[in-house]
Amino acid sequence: MVNTDAIHYDSGLRLPWGEYHVENNSRCPVCIPILIVFAFAASPALMQRNRQPDREAALEMLGLLNEWRLEEGLLPLKVNETLEAMALYQAEYVISLRETPNGAAMHTGRNGEGILERALFDQFDWPYYGRPERITIGEIAAVNSAEEALAFWHSSPPHPFGHLYVAVLGAQPDVLPALVHPESNMLYLSNEYSQYATWQNWIQEVTEIRLFDGQGRPIQDEWIPWTNRVELPDNVGDQVFVLYTGGRVEVMSAVDLKRDIIVLPGHYPPPTPNCCSR
């Protein structure tokens, strides 16, 4: 499974106390810290070796993972293009082998590298927290149907058929997106959980938030304590902005309420063109 590129840029959004860099979900999907994923699926060697990504299978898996995570009280996962490229890179290598490897060998790359080293390759250049060894990235994989792959990640025995699923999960400094539930006005908020987020110029644990509508008008009159989800007003429009703070550093995220939905079974966002590159 895989992710996309998170880009900070000056959106020109002006709020009562200044101008902020906005992580704009409408231009390019972003990650939820620590566990972020876009599913990439490819048929494995033991099938017919169809090497094309299967978007429907990928979204099916992502929906099942998010459903499971919400049941466990965890944040949902979000697509990221860079992580998607990493997962595709590894999946293409795995299905090129004569036999599909098992266990940790499935995460060893074509040059003998692991996921931490692979994330620093020039074509991926995944952001780290100050030093390369302080990178927050991980990978999970399974060869199954979607349900059986999920059962495998629940620690149940896998069965050798279906798709090859490779999921790359990652976090970046000062990247705190939000996702809306497709069946309600509930907005799910992220937080910074990386052990490496210790530099004073990065946001660390979020303690308070403020919400703004698409015109930059405050939805609340003042800061409210951070919570992992908050209900939006019915007439909020198609876009909101979330301003996070830990007391010293502030990070703002833009949320497109039509596209930035939690991927769940039967609820998939429309395809997004390749919009950005690093």
Secondary structure, DSSP 4 states (H G I P E B T S, - for coil): -B-----EEEEEEEETTEEEEEEETTTS--PPSS---B-EEE--TTTT---S--HHHHHHHHHHHHHHHHHTTPPPP---HHHHHHHHHHHHHHHHSSS---GGGGG--TTS--HHHHTTSTTT----SSSTTS--EEEEEEEE-HHHHHHHHTTPPP-S-SEEEEEEEE--TT---EEE-TTSSEEEE-----TT--STTS--S--EEEEEETTS-BSSSS-EE--SEEEPPTT--SEEEEEEESSS-EEEEEEETTTSBPPBTTB-PPP-------
